Amino acid sequence: MTSVFELYPHFITIIGELTVLFVLGCLICGFILLFLTIHAIRSGNLLFPKFMRAGLIFLEGMMRGLFKLFGVEDQEFLRIMVTLQNTLNRKAFTDIPVSQRAIFVPQCLRSGACPAHLHEEGLKCRSCGLCQIGVARPLLEQMGYNFFIVPGSSFIKRMVKRYRPKGIIGIGCLIEIKEGTEMAGQLNLISMGIVTSRDGCVETAVNWDEVYQVALLGIDPKNIPTELQQYTT
């Protein structure tokens, strides 16, 4: 009868071989993901988005190192993650009725001279004309969106709990969008993230054309305001 001590070296050998295979598998997947990511950055086209998202999440630490080695900055990594999330959520978001959607706008988008005051549901826009929020808010609310100007994630959680939307659009810098999509996943929400075109704490900027294009997904054309009809063609 073979003793445990005699089998021990065989177990160690098997474990070592499996470890080597696992490491090699991770490296192969890593280089495939690196190729797909660089292709996405250069062409704007995502190939195998489900595989990319799962791989980049599972191998995040290693992928960040590979990206730096090949000159891909962390900002590009985060941008690709946001794009992947939006691509995978697009169909589900389109199917959500607008009455069950909400859009969260960061307060940093407003003018430095904004006269709005903070209320329990965020800042209440006065449509003063000093920034584009006053233009966008009535158009999006007219379509049925719950529109919030928020100073932080705690307000988002509070409004989600109060209004219980199924889909949300979030605007913010890259790190805010990444954290926001993770929070949305924990709350079982379908999220679409839009990254600001200029970062900072005051008077940042966003591509409102992109905001409208996402907001119009799945909207009946007859319910789209005249001012936004250009985004349906």
C-alpha positions as CSV (number, residue, x, y, z in Angstrom):
1,M,0.0,0.0,0.0
2,T,1.4,3.4,-1.1
3,S,1.8,5.8,1.9
4,V,0.9,9.4,1.9
5,F,4.6,10.3,2.2
6,E,5.3,8.5,-1.0
7,L,2.5,10.3,-2.9
8,Y,3.5,13.7,-1.5
9,P,6.2,14.5,-4.1
10,H,3.7,13.6,-6.9
11,F,1.2,16.1,-5.5
12,I,3.8,18.8,-5.3
13,T,4.8,18.1,-9.0
14,I,1.2,18.2,-10.2
15,I,0.6,21.4,-8.2
16,G,3.7,23.0,-9.7
17,E,2.7,22.0,-13.2
18,L,-0.8,23.3,-12.8
19,T,0.6,26.6,-11.4
20,V,2.9,27.0,-14.4
21,L,0.0,26.3,-16.8
22,F,-2.1,28.8,-15.0
23,V,0.6,31.5,-15.2
24,L,1.1,30.8,-18.9
25,G,-2.6,30.9,-19.5
26,C,-2.8,34.3,-17.8
27,L,0.1,35.6,-19.8
28,I,-1.4,34.4,-23.1
29,C,-4.8,35.9,-22.2
30,G,-3.0,39.1,-21.1
31,F,-1.3,39.6,-24.4
32,I,-4.6,38.8,-26.3
33,L,-6.3,41.5,-24.1
34,L,-3.4,43.9,-24.8
35,F,-3.8,43.4,-28.5
36,L,-7.6,43.9,-28.4
37,T,-7.2,47.0,-26.2
38,I,-4.7,48.6,-28.4
39,H,-6.9,47.8,-31.4
40,A,-9.9,49.4,-29.7
41,I,-7.9,52.6,-28.9
42,R,-6.6,53.0,-32.4
43,S,-9.7,52.0,-34.3
44,G,-12.5,52.8,-31.9
45,N,-14.0,49.3,-32.5
46,L,-14.4,46.8,-29.7
47,L,-13.8,43.1,-30.5
48,F,-15.2,40.5,-28.2
49,P,-16.4,43.0,-25.5
50,K,-17.6,40.3,-23.0
51,F,-14.3,38.5,-23.1
52,M,-12.4,41.9,-22.8
53,R,-14.4,43.1,-19.8
54,A,-14.2,39.8,-18.0
55,G,-10.5,39.5,-18.7
56,L,-9.6,43.1,-17.8
57,I,-11.5,42.8,-14.5
58,F,-10.0,39.4,-13.6
59,L,-6.5,40.3,-14.6
60,E,-6.6,44.0,-13.8
61,G,-3.4,44.2,-11.8
62,M,-1.4,42.3,-14.4
63,M,-3.0,44.2,-17.3
64,R,-2.1,47.6,-15.8
65,G,1.5,46.5,-15.7
66,L,1.4,45.3,-19.3
67,F,-0.3,48.5,-20.5
68,K,2.4,50.6,-18.8
69,L,5.1,48.4,-20.4
70,F,3.6,49.0,-23.9
71,G,2.9,52.7,-23.2
72,V,-0.8,52.5,-22.5
73,E,-1.6,54.9,-19.6
74,D,-4.1,54.1,-16.8
75,Q,-6.4,56.8,-18.2
76,E,-6.8,54.7,-21.4
77,F,-7.4,51.6,-19.3
78,L,-10.2,53.2,-17.5
79,R,-11.7,54.7,-20.7
80,I,-11.7,51.3,-22.3
81,M,-13.5,49.8,-19.2
82,V,-16.2,52.5,-19.4
83,T,-16.6,51.9,-23.1
84,L,-16.9,48.2,-22.6
85,Q,-19.5,48.7,-19.9
86,N,-21.6,51.0,-22.1
87,T,-21.3,48.6,-25.0
88,L,-22.5,45.6,-22.9
89,N,-25.3,47.6,-21.3
90,R,-26.6,49.4,-24.4
91,K,-29.3,46.9,-25.4
92,A,-30.6,46.5,-21.8
93,F,-30.7,50.2,-21.3
94,T,-32.5,50.7,-24.6
95,D,-35.3,48.4,-23.4
96,I,-35.9,50.3,-20.1
97,P,-38.9,52.7,-20.3
98,V,-37.8,56.3,-19.9
99,S,-40.1,56.6,-16.9
100,Q,-37.7,54.2,-15.1
101,R,-34.6,56.0,-16.0
102,A,-32.6,58.7,-14.2
103,I,-29.7,61.0,-15.1
104,F,-27.1,62.2,-12.6
105,V,-25.2,65.3,-13.4
106,P,-22.2,66.4,-11.3
107,Q,-22.4,69.9,-9.8
108,C,-19.0,70.7,-11.2
109,L,-20.6,71.2,-14.6
110,R,-22.5,74.3,-13.5
111,S,-21.2,77.8,-13.8
112,G,-19.1,79.3,-11.1
113,A,-21.8,81.9,-10.6
114,C,-24.6,79.4,-10.4
115,P,-27.5,80.7,-8.2
116,A,-28.9,77.2,-7.5
117,H,-29.2,76.1,-3.8
118,L,-28.7,72.6,-2.4
119,H,-31.8,70.7,-1.5
120,E,-32.4,67.2,-0.2
121,E,-32.5,66.0,-3.8
122,G,-29.4,67.8,-5.0
123,L,-29.1,71.2,-6.6
124,K,-32.3,72.8,-8.0
125,C,-31.5,74.3,-11.4
126,R,-33.0,77.8,-12.0
127,S,-32.4,77.7,-15.7
128,C,-30.4,81.0,-15.4
129,G,-28.7,80.5,-18.7
130,L,-25.1,80.5,-17.3
131,C,-24.5,76.9,-18.3
132,Q,-25.8,74.1,-20.5
133,I,-27.5,72.3,-17.6
134,G,-30.3,74.7,-17.8
135,V,-30.8,73.8,-21.4
136,A,-30.5,70.0,-21.0
137,R,-32.7,69.6,-17.9
138,P,-36.1,70.6,-19.3
139,L,-35.5,68.7,-22.5
140,L,-34.6,65.5,-20.6
141,E,-37.4,65.9,-18.1
142,Q,-39.9,66.5,-20.9
143,M,-39.0,63.0,-22.2
144,G,-39.6,61.5,-18.8
145,Y,-36.2,61.4,-17.2
146,N,-35.6,62.0,-13.5
147,F,-32.9,64.6,-13.6
148,F,-30.6,65.3,-10.7
149,I,-27.6,67.6,-10.1
150,V,-25.7,65.9,-7.3
151,P,-22.7,66.8,-5.2
152,G,-21.7,63.2,-4.4
153,S,-22.4,59.5,-4.5
154,S,-24.4,59.6,-1.3
155,F,-27.1,61.7,-3.1
156,I,-27.2,59.1,-5.9
157,K,-27.8,56.3,-3.6
158,R,-30.5,58.3,-1.8
159,M,-32.3,59.1,-5.1
160,V,-32.0,55.5,-6.3
161,K,-33.6,54.3,-3.1
162,R,-36.4,56.9,-3.3
163,Y,-37.2,56.7,-7.1
164,R,-36.1,53.2,-7.8
165,P,-35.0,53.6,-11.4
166,K,-33.9,50.6,-13.4
167,G,-31.5,52.4,-15.6
168,I,-29.2,55.5,-15.0
169,I,-27.0,57.8,-17.0
170,G,-24.0,59.1,-15.0
171,I,-21.7,61.9,-16.0
172,G,-18.3,62.4,-14.4
173,C,-14.6,62.0,-14.6
174,L,-13.1,58.6,-15.4
175,I,-12.6,57.5,-11.9
176,E,-16.1,58.7,-10.9
177,I,-17.6,56.8,-13.7
178,K,-15.7,53.6,-12.9
179,E,-16.8,53.8,-9.2
180,G,-20.3,54.7,-10.3
181,T,-20.7,51.7,-12.6
182,E,-19.4,49.5,-9.8
183,M,-22.0,51.0,-7.4
184,A,-24.7,50.6,-10.1
185,G,-23.8,46.9,-10.4
186,Q,-24.1,46.4,-6.6
187,L,-27.6,48.1,-6.8
188,N,-28.7,46.0,-9.8
189,L,-28.9,49.0,-12.1
190,I,-28.2,49.2,-15.8
191,S,-25.8,52.1,-16.1
192,M,-24.4,54.2,-19.0
193,G,-21.4,56.3,-18.2
194,I,-20.3,59.5,-19.9
195,V,-16.9,60.9,-19.2
196,T,-16.4,64.6,-18.9
197,S,-14.3,66.3,-21.6
198,R,-12.6,68.6,-19.1
199,D,-11.9,67.6,-15.5
200,G,-11.7,69.6,-12.4
201,C,-13.8,70.7,-9.4
202,V,-15.4,73.8,-11.0
203,E,-16.8,74.5,-14.4
204,T,-15.9,71.2,-16.0
205,A,-17.3,70.3,-19.4
206,V,-19.1,67.4,-21.1
207,N,-20.0,66.6,-24.7
208,W,-23.8,67.2,-24.5
209,D,-24.2,65.7,-28.0
210,E,-23.0,62.4,-26.5
211,V,-25.3,62.8,-23.5
212,Y,-28.3,63.3,-25.8
213,Q,-27.4,60.4,-28.0
214,V,-27.3,58.1,-25.0
215,A,-30.5,59.6,-23.5
216,L,-32.4,59.0,-26.7
217,L,-31.7,55.3,-26.8
218,G,-35.0,53.4,-27.1
219,I,-37.2,56.6,-26.9
220,D,-40.2,56.8,-29.2
221,P,-39.5,59.4,-31.9
222,K,-42.8,61.1,-31.2
223,N,-41.8,61.8,-27.6
224,I,-38.5,63.4,-28.6
225,P,-38.4,67.2,-28.3
226,T,-38.0,69.2,-31.5
227,E,-34.6,70.5,-30.3
228,L,-33.3,66.9,-30.1
229,Q,-34.7,65.5,-33.4
230,Q,-31.2,66.1,-35.0
231,Y,-29.8,63.2,-32.9
232,T,-32.3,60.7,-34.3
233,T,-31.0,60.9,-37.9
